[in-house]
Amino acid sequence: MSTISDINILSDKAILTTIGMFIQQTRIKQNINQQELADKAAVSRSTVSLFERGEGISLINLIKILRILDALYVLKEFEIREEISPLRLAKGEKKLRKRVMKKGNIRDDNHDLGW
């Protein structure tokens, strides 16, 4: 299978398969069968089976399964770690950015549009 370094070139299906294999291997290492995992996660056994085969399931079911497997650590990469630039720090700006504003999109009513 692929490594994390080349995950960007994988198809969506291949990524789902990789995640499914992770779930399956984590479950097996913990000596839990599919039915036990399904019962503890409050999902059906077929949901666990589908996911382990690389089929898509809802994000909420993935979270339930990861929680039962004590594997929520894989979601740590989603944590926002904004590094404040020295310039923003000097200006006293410590808040997270909430929107993007591009200079070319600023509309000035006094700007001649050339019409």
Secondary structure as the mmCIF struct_conf table of DSSP 4:
data_model
#
loop_
_struct_conf.conf_type_id
_struct_conf.id
_struct_conf.beg_label_comp_id
_struct_conf.beg_label_asym_id
_struct_conf.beg_label_seq_id
_struct_conf.end_label_comp_id
_struct_conf.end_label_asym_id
_struct_conf.end_label_seq_id
HELX_RH_3T_P HELX_RH_3T_P1 ILE A 4 ILE A 9
BEND BEND1 LEU A 10 LEU A 10
HELX_RH_AL_P HELX_RH_AL_P1 ASP A 12 LYS A 29
TURN_TY1_P TURN_TY1_P1 GLN A 30 ASN A 31
HELX_RH_AL_P HELX_RH_AL_P2 GLN A 34 ALA A 41
TURN_TY1_P TURN_TY1_P2 ALA A 42 ALA A 42
BEND BEND2 VAL A 43 VAL A 43
HELX_RH_AL_P HELX_RH_AL_P3 ARG A 45 GLU A 52
TURN_TY1_P TURN_TY1_P3 ARG A 53 GLY A 54
HELX_RH_AL_P HELX_RH_AL_P4 LEU A 59 ILE A 68
TURN_TY1_P TURN_TY1_P4 LEU A 69 ASP A 70
HELX_RH_3T_P HELX_RH_3T_P2 LEU A 72 PHE A 78
BEND BEND3 GLU A 79 GLU A 79
HELX_LH_PP_P HELX_LH_PP_P1 GLU A 82 SER A 85
HELX_RH_AL_P HELX_RH_AL_P5 PRO A 86 ALA A 90
TURN_TY1_P TURN_TY1_P5 LYS A 91 GLY A 92
BEND BEND4 LYS A 95 LYS A 95
HELX_LH_PP_P HELX_LH_PP_P2 LEU A 96 ARG A 97
HELX_RH_3T_P HELX_RH_3T_P3 LYS A 103 ASN A 105
TURN_TY1_P TURN_TY1_P6 ASP A 109 ASN A 110
BEND BEND5 HIS A 111 HIS A 111
#
